[in-house]
Amino acid sequence: MEFRKFEASIIDFFMKKNGYAIVLTEDTNFTTLLRQTLNKHLGLRNKCFSQVSSVEETLKLIKKELASDKKLLVFIERIFKDKEMSSLVRKIKDEYSKCVVFITMTEAPREQFILLHELGADNFITKPIAINTFIEKVAHSIKPQSKVSQLVEIAKTMLEQGAYEDAANVAKTVLKAKPGHSAALLVMGDAYKGLKKYEQAHKCYMGAGDSAPLFLDPLKKLADLYGVAGVKKRQLDCLTKLDKMSPLNVERKLDIGSIYVDLGNFVSADAYFEGALRQANKEAMDYLGSVSQRIATAYEEQDPQRAEQYLRRALRVKGDSLDKGDVDTFNTLGIVLRKQGKWREAVQEYKRALQVSRKDENLYYNIAVASAEGKDFAQAVACLKKVIQLNQEFVRTETTVAYNMGLIFYKGGEMELARVHLETCLDLDPNHAGAKKVLSLM
């Protein structure tokens, strides 16, 4: 009887809720199992899933199907074409959080399993798997089967909608039926946090940790709470404990390193940043650039030279494989070089970026600003004219941009262009003192 309920949940998902599945695997046995389950065993006649052959195709199809209001199950092989897929799971859960993600695998090291769970993987399918077991796993993931689980999901939806009082009340209902229920305590903690009742939130998170000592979420919630309260040392204690429990989480290593920078302990910060880079390099080369930018941002104000070293290393690792995804790294490098007064080097890096993104008006603008800092107004003016050629509306990006363009044109002797851009600045901000002053000098 209960198994019929599992089957009905899946049929309802695909037939009535516009469900669809996307599969990233090279395992033909698994795709055969999926086809037999959906089409033969459950009798679904419509096309229910697509198999994809790359990470890029996976993300493109997710975006397309979500745009057509599909509800998605995404099956991802843990190691696809000899690469760990944890960075893909992270991206899907960050950008398309409503997707239900399944990891398919033959085995997984404990640390990798914990990481994937932390990143948001909803369930794990160890192959080979029987059809009945597969159906049960999918059913549990798309629809909570117990009344308590359903109530917890309702409370989570209320949290997303900002209905904190209602979420807390639903969590209380669960806790009356199941005292010490860790998921309900976490929901109640989140509700109190949303209501800015931080002491009560702290009590709930601590209770959830006591109920499930091997459960990472209570510690993560406590770390977030200490971060909101500005208690950095206690936040650091929680994060370092989590790092020992789940040592492959790159984002957490970056958070720990950033806190150490804030505390002035650059030696410890570097140790965690190096660990983050090593792990990012294992996961995906593209991920390395964003990790390096996070590190550079942490050091940007206090030690721009250190920030420069991390960014240059990321670009060296990419070698001849630079693409448009690296432009942000070049831009950040330019900023930290300019903070050190190295405007010529900043211009060189922006020009390197132009080799992979030739029509990027932001890069030409950055070259103009760096050149102006070095008093090379001829080059600055030439680059701003290129910006206008590429995008006439660029001046309206923000007030600072309009003012900088007007000032550079003024100092470069292009009075008419200076006037136009400074007047645009005043359109955006009628009280801009700098623009008024330069216009008065003209």
PLY file of the C-alpha trace (Angstrom):
ply
format ascii 1.0
element vertex 442
property float x
property float y
property float z
element edge 441
property int vertex1
property int vertex2
end_header
0.00 0.00 0.00
2.80 2.41 0.98
4.73 1.63 -2.21
1.66 2.60 -4.26
1.85 5.98 -2.52
5.46 6.40 -3.71
4.46 5.58 -7.29
1.51 7.97 -7.12
3.79 10.80 -5.93
6.05 10.43 -8.97
3.15 10.11 -11.44
1.56 13.22 -9.91
4.88 15.11 -10.20
5.26 14.40 -13.92
1.59 14.45 -14.98
0.06 17.23 -12.87
2.97 19.38 -11.69
4.78 19.79 -15.01
7.73 17.71 -13.83
10.78 16.94 -15.95
14.15 15.24 -15.42
17.62 16.14 -16.70
20.36 13.51 -16.58
24.11 14.14 -16.75
25.77 10.74 -16.98
27.75 8.47 -19.29
26.18 5.41 -17.67
23.76 3.89 -20.19
22.54 1.41 -17.56
21.26 4.28 -15.42
19.45 6.01 -18.29
17.90 2.65 -19.20
16.73 2.24 -15.58
15.21 5.73 -15.62
13.42 5.10 -18.92
12.06 1.73 -17.74
10.89 3.24 -14.44
9.09 6.20 -15.95
7.77 4.77 -19.21
7.19 1.08 -18.51
6.75 0.69 -14.77
4.84 3.94 -14.11
3.22 4.11 -17.55
4.20 7.71 -18.34
3.88 8.23 -22.09
5.11 11.79 -22.54
8.79 12.60 -22.85
9.83 12.88 -19.22
13.59 13.42 -19.34
16.58 14.53 -21.40
20.12 13.22 -21.23
22.83 15.88 -21.55
26.52 15.49 -22.34
28.24 18.46 -20.67
28.06 20.82 -17.71
27.29 23.73 -20.05
24.41 21.84 -21.69
23.05 20.93 -18.24
22.91 24.56 -17.10
21.48 25.74 -20.41
18.68 23.16 -20.30
17.88 23.88 -16.64
17.47 27.56 -17.47
15.29 26.77 -20.50
12.99 24.31 -18.71
12.55 26.51 -15.64
11.61 29.40 -17.95
8.77 27.21 -19.27
7.60 26.65 -15.68
8.87 23.07 -15.37
9.66 21.49 -12.00
13.00 19.75 -12.34
14.76 16.65 -11.10
18.47 16.77 -11.99
20.48 13.54 -11.87
24.25 14.16 -11.84
27.00 11.54 -11.99
29.37 12.28 -9.10
32.40 11.93 -11.38
31.64 12.87 -14.98
34.35 12.64 -17.64
36.95 12.17 -14.87
35.90 15.37 -13.04
34.18 15.85 -9.69
30.80 17.55 -10.19
30.61 19.32 -6.82
31.08 22.75 -8.44
28.08 22.03 -10.71
25.94 21.09 -7.70
27.00 24.32 -6.00
26.09 26.39 -9.07
22.69 24.74 -9.52
21.76 25.18 -5.86
23.00 28.79 -5.84
21.23 29.86 -9.03
18.35 27.38 -9.44
17.59 26.37 -5.86
14.19 24.83 -6.66
15.81 21.99 -8.63
15.84 18.64 -6.84
19.38 17.29 -7.28
20.27 13.59 -7.13
23.88 12.39 -7.12
24.42 9.05 -8.84
27.54 7.07 -7.91
29.05 3.68 -7.30
30.86 4.90 -4.18
32.08 8.13 -2.59
34.69 9.03 0.03
33.00 10.18 3.25
34.36 13.74 2.93
33.02 14.06 -0.62
29.64 12.72 0.45
29.44 15.30 3.27
30.45 18.12 0.91
27.77 17.23 -1.66
25.15 17.06 1.07
26.29 20.48 2.34
26.12 21.97 -1.14
22.47 20.99 -1.32
22.29 17.56 -2.99
18.82 16.30 -2.11
19.50 12.57 -2.36
22.12 10.00 -3.34
21.65 7.00 -5.60
24.21 4.25 -5.17
24.41 2.05 -8.26
23.35 -0.55 -9.09
19.87 0.15 -7.69
16.59 -1.77 -7.93
13.59 -0.03 -9.52
11.56 -0.20 -6.29
14.36 1.38 -4.23
14.84 4.04 -6.92
11.11 4.90 -6.88
11.12 5.22 -3.09
14.15 7.56 -3.10
12.68 9.81 -5.80
9.28 9.92 -4.08
10.81 10.95 -0.75
12.77 13.73 -2.46
9.94 15.29 -4.46
7.31 15.08 -1.71
7.81 14.55 2.04
5.94 11.36 2.95
5.39 11.90 6.70
3.10 14.50 8.25
5.96 15.95 10.30
8.20 16.35 7.23
5.35 18.03 5.36
4.85 20.52 8.20
8.58 21.34 8.26
8.47 22.02 4.51
5.43 24.28 4.98
7.32 26.21 7.67
10.35 26.59 5.36
8.10 28.04 2.66
6.76 30.53 5.20
10.34 31.55 6.03
11.03 32.20 2.34
7.96 34.45 2.26
9.07 36.35 5.37
6.16 35.02 7.46
8.38 34.44 10.50
5.65 34.32 13.16
3.67 31.76 11.14
6.79 29.65 10.55
7.57 29.67 14.28
4.02 28.56 15.09
4.19 25.64 12.64
7.59 24.64 14.09
6.04 24.70 17.59
3.31 22.32 16.36
5.98 19.89 15.15
7.93 20.15 18.42
4.81 19.37 20.45
4.44 16.13 18.51
8.19 15.43 18.28
10.15 17.20 21.05
13.76 17.90 20.07
13.10 17.49 16.33
16.29 19.05 14.92
14.82 20.30 11.60
11.91 21.97 13.43
14.33 23.60 15.89
16.35 24.98 12.97
13.22 26.41 11.35
12.18 27.99 14.64
15.69 29.42 15.03
15.50 30.93 11.54
12.10 32.41 12.36
13.43 34.04 15.54
16.47 35.29 13.63
14.12 36.86 11.07
12.26 38.52 13.95
15.64 39.72 15.33
15.10 37.69 18.51
18.70 36.54 18.48
18.88 34.98 21.96
15.90 32.74 21.22
17.38 31.86 17.81
20.65 30.94 19.54
18.80 28.68 21.99
17.01 26.86 19.13
20.22 26.31 17.15
22.00 25.00 20.25
19.08 22.65 20.88
19.21 21.37 17.29
22.93 20.69 17.73
22.30 18.75 20.94
19.60 16.67 19.21
21.84 15.81 16.24
25.54 16.25 17.17
26.78 15.03 13.77
24.38 17.35 11.90
26.28 20.28 10.32
23.33 22.65 9.92
23.06 23.79 13.58
26.72 24.85 13.59
26.26 26.63 10.26
23.23 28.48 11.62
25.17 29.47 14.74
28.07 30.74 12.61
25.65 32.88 10.57
24.04 34.20 13.76
27.40 35.16 15.28
28.27 36.85 11.97
25.08 38.95 12.09
25.84 39.84 15.72
29.45 40.75 14.83
30.92 38.19 17.27
33.76 37.18 14.97
35.72 34.94 17.34
32.71 32.76 18.14
31.81 32.71 14.44
35.37 31.58 13.73
35.10 28.79 16.33
31.98 27.42 14.61
33.48 27.67 11.13
36.74 25.93 12.09
34.75 23.08 13.71
32.74 22.76 10.51
35.94 22.75 8.46
37.19 19.75 10.44
33.89 17.93 9.92
33.64 18.80 6.21
37.14 19.80 4.98
36.37 20.07 1.24
34.09 23.11 1.43
35.91 25.89 -0.44
33.46 28.68 0.43
33.87 28.03 4.15
37.67 28.14 3.91
37.28 31.54 2.21
34.98 32.73 5.02
37.49 31.59 7.66
40.37 33.26 5.82
38.40 36.52 5.49
37.69 36.58 9.24
41.38 36.03 9.98
42.17 38.99 7.70
39.69 41.13 9.65
41.38 40.00 12.87
44.81 40.91 11.45
46.10 37.32 11.40
47.38 37.09 7.82
49.40 33.90 8.42
46.30 31.90 9.38
44.32 33.63 6.62
46.87 32.53 4.01
46.74 28.93 5.28
42.97 28.74 4.69
43.12 30.66 1.41
45.79 28.25 0.11
43.57 25.33 1.11
40.65 26.91 -0.73
42.73 27.34 -3.89
43.98 23.74 -3.79
40.43 22.41 -3.48
39.05 24.78 -6.14
41.77 23.65 -8.52
40.67 20.04 -8.01
37.00 20.87 -8.60
37.17 23.05 -11.72
39.57 25.51 -13.27
36.77 28.04 -13.86
35.96 28.00 -10.15
39.57 28.96 -9.36
39.06 32.49 -10.73
36.06 33.26 -8.51
37.87 31.85 -5.45
40.90 34.05 -6.19
38.62 37.07 -6.46
37.10 36.31 -3.05
40.59 36.15 -1.55
41.62 39.37 -3.29
38.50 41.13 -1.99
39.41 40.07 1.56
42.91 41.55 1.19
42.05 44.47 -1.13
41.98 47.20 1.52
44.49 45.89 4.05
47.12 44.31 1.81
46.60 44.94 -1.95
50.01 43.42 -2.74
48.88 40.08 -1.30
45.64 40.37 -3.27
47.68 40.94 -6.44
49.70 37.75 -5.84
46.59 35.57 -5.57
45.02 37.04 -8.71
48.20 36.65 -10.76
48.46 33.03 -9.66
44.89 32.33 -10.81
45.63 33.81 -14.24
48.90 31.84 -14.49
47.06 28.58 -13.79
44.66 29.30 -16.68
47.66 29.78 -18.99
46.50 29.94 -22.61
42.95 28.91 -21.63
41.83 32.44 -20.73
38.26 33.30 -21.74
35.55 35.90 -21.06
34.95 34.32 -17.68
38.36 35.63 -16.59
37.59 39.30 -17.30
36.38 39.83 -13.72
39.72 38.53 -12.44
41.57 41.01 -14.67
39.30 43.83 -13.49
39.94 43.00 -9.83
43.68 42.77 -10.52
43.57 46.21 -12.13
41.87 47.64 -9.03
44.46 46.24 -6.59
47.32 47.42 -8.84
45.87 50.94 -8.92
45.57 50.90 -5.12
49.35 50.39 -5.10
49.88 53.25 -7.57
50.82 50.81 -10.36
48.59 52.39 -12.99
50.76 51.31 -15.96
50.61 47.66 -14.86
46.85 47.99 -14.40
46.53 49.26 -17.98
48.60 46.29 -19.20
46.29 43.82 -17.44
43.15 45.50 -18.80
44.65 45.28 -22.30
45.35 41.56 -21.75
41.68 41.16 -20.87
40.71 42.91 -24.12
42.35 40.05 -26.01
39.60 37.71 -24.76
36.76 40.28 -24.68
37.45 42.80 -27.44
34.17 44.72 -27.24
33.94 45.16 -23.49
33.25 48.84 -22.79
33.94 48.33 -19.08
37.54 47.41 -19.86
38.04 50.51 -22.02
36.54 52.61 -19.23
38.91 51.05 -16.68
41.90 51.74 -18.95
40.75 55.36 -19.22
40.47 55.78 -15.44
43.86 54.12 -14.80
45.50 56.24 -17.52
44.00 59.40 -16.03
45.42 58.44 -12.65
48.83 58.37 -14.38
48.13 61.72 -16.11
48.12 60.05 -19.55
45.01 61.93 -20.69
45.59 61.28 -24.40
45.19 57.52 -23.86
42.35 58.09 -21.39
40.36 60.21 -23.87
40.95 57.72 -26.71
39.59 54.89 -24.56
36.52 56.86 -23.48
35.72 57.59 -27.13
35.87 53.82 -27.69
33.46 53.35 -24.77
30.98 55.76 -26.40
31.38 53.96 -29.73
30.53 50.63 -28.09
27.74 51.87 -25.82
26.34 55.40 -25.95
24.29 54.78 -22.78
27.32 53.71 -20.72
27.56 57.22 -19.23
24.22 56.58 -17.48
25.50 53.47 -15.68
25.87 55.52 -12.50
26.70 59.04 -11.33
30.37 58.29 -10.62
30.88 56.98 -14.15
29.34 60.09 -15.71
31.45 62.38 -13.51
34.70 60.49 -14.18
34.09 60.59 -17.93
33.32 64.32 -17.83
36.40 65.07 -15.71
38.72 63.03 -17.96
37.38 64.73 -21.09
37.87 68.11 -19.36
41.46 67.35 -18.39
42.11 65.92 -21.85
40.97 69.14 -23.52
37.73 67.73 -25.00
35.48 70.50 -23.67
32.28 69.71 -25.58
32.37 66.03 -24.57
33.21 67.09 -21.02
30.15 69.36 -20.88
27.80 66.65 -22.22
28.98 64.06 -19.67
29.00 66.45 -16.71
25.47 67.58 -17.56
24.43 63.92 -17.70
25.98 63.54 -14.24
23.74 66.37 -13.02
20.72 64.73 -14.67
21.44 61.68 -12.52
22.28 63.72 -9.41
21.29 67.42 -9.55
23.29 68.11 -6.37
26.61 66.62 -7.54
29.12 69.20 -6.28
32.05 67.93 -8.36
30.19 68.19 -11.66
28.97 71.70 -10.80
32.50 72.81 -9.94
34.08 71.53 -13.19
31.28 73.05 -15.28
31.84 76.40 -13.56
35.51 76.26 -14.57
34.48 75.88 -18.21
0 1
1 2
2 3
3 4
4 5
5 6
6 7
7 8
8 9
9 10
10 11
11 12
12 13
13 14
14 15
15 16
16 17
17 18
18 19
19 20
20 21
21 22
22 23
23 24
24 25
25 26
26 27
27 28
28 29
29 30
30 31
31 32
32 33
33 34
34 35
35 36
36 37
37 38
38 39
39 40
40 41
41 42
42 43
43 44
44 45
45 46
46 47
47 48
48 49
49 50
50 51
51 52
52 53
53 54
54 55
55 56
56 57
57 58
58 59
59 60
60 61
61 62
62 63
63 64
64 65
65 66
66 67
67 68
68 69
69 70
70 71
71 72
72 73
73 74
74 75
75 76
76 77
77 78
78 79
79 80
80 81
81 82
82 83
83 84
84 85
85 86
86 87
87 88
88 89
89 90
90 91
91 92
92 93
93 94
94 95
95 96
96 97
97 98
98 99
99 100
100 101
101 102
102 103
103 104
104 105
105 106
106 107
107 108
108 109
109 110
110 111
111 112
112 113
113 114
114 115
115 116
116 117
117 118
118 119
119 120
120 121
121 122
122 123
123 124
124 125
125 126
126 127
127 128
128 129
129 130
130 131
131 132
132 133
133 134
134 135
135 136
136 137
137 138
138 139
139 140
140 141
141 142
142 143
143 144
144 145
145 146
146 147
147 148
148 149
149 150
150 151
151 152
152 153
153 154
154 155
155 156
156 157
157 158
158 159
159 160
160 161
161 162
162 163
163 164
164 165
165 166
166 167
167 168
168 169
169 170
170 171
171 172
172 173
173 174
174 175
175 176
176 177
177 178
178 179
179 180
180 181
181 182
182 183
183 184
184 185
185 186
186 187
187 188
188 189
189 190
190 191
191 192
192 193
193 194
194 195
195 196
196 197
197 198
198 199
199 200
200 201
201 202
202 203
203 204
204 205
205 206
206 207
207 208
208 209
209 210
210 211
211 212
212 213
213 214
214 215
215 216
216 217
217 218
218 219
219 220
220 221
221 222
222 223
223 224
224 225
225 226
226 227
227 228
228 229
229 230
230 231
231 232
232 233
233 234
234 235
235 236
236 237
237 238
238 239
239 240
240 241
241 242
242 243
243 244
244 245
245 246
246 247
247 248
248 249
249 250
250 251
251 252
252 253
253 254
254 255
255 256
256 257
257 258
258 259
259 260
260 261
261 262
262 263
263 264
264 265
265 266
266 267
267 268
268 269
269 270
270 271
271 272
272 273
273 274
274 275
275 276
276 277
277 278
278 279
279 280
280 281
281 282
282 283
283 284
284 285
285 286
286 287
287 288
288 289
289 290
290 291
291 292
292 293
293 294
294 295
295 296
296 297
297 298
298 299
299 300
300 301
301 302
302 303
303 304
304 305
305 306
306 307
307 308
308 309
309 310
310 311
311 312
312 313
313 314
314 315
315 316
316 317
317 318
318 319
319 320
320 321
321 322
322 323
323 324
324 325
325 326
326 327
327 328
328 329
329 330
330 331
331 332
332 333
333 334
334 335
335 336
336 337
337 338
338 339
339 340
340 341
341 342
342 343
343 344
344 345
345 346
346 347
347 348
348 349
349 350
350 351
351 352
352 353
353 354
354 355
355 356
356 357
357 358
358 359
359 360
360 361
361 362
362 363
363 364
364 365
365 366
366 367
367 368
368 369
369 370
370 371
371 372
372 373
373 374
374 375
375 376
376 377
377 378
378 379
379 380
380 381
381 382
382 383
383 384
384 385
385 386
386 387
387 388
388 389
389 390
390 391
391 392
392 393
393 394
394 395
395 396
396 397
397 398
398 399
399 400
400 401
401 402
402 403
403 404
404 405
405 406
406 407
407 408
408 409
409 410
410 411
411 412
412 413
413 414
414 415
415 416
416 417
417 418
418 419
419 420
420 421
421 422
422 423
423 424
424 425
425 426
426 427
427 428
428 429
429 430
430 431
431 432
432 433
433 434
434 435
435 436
436 437
437 438
438 439
439 440
440 441
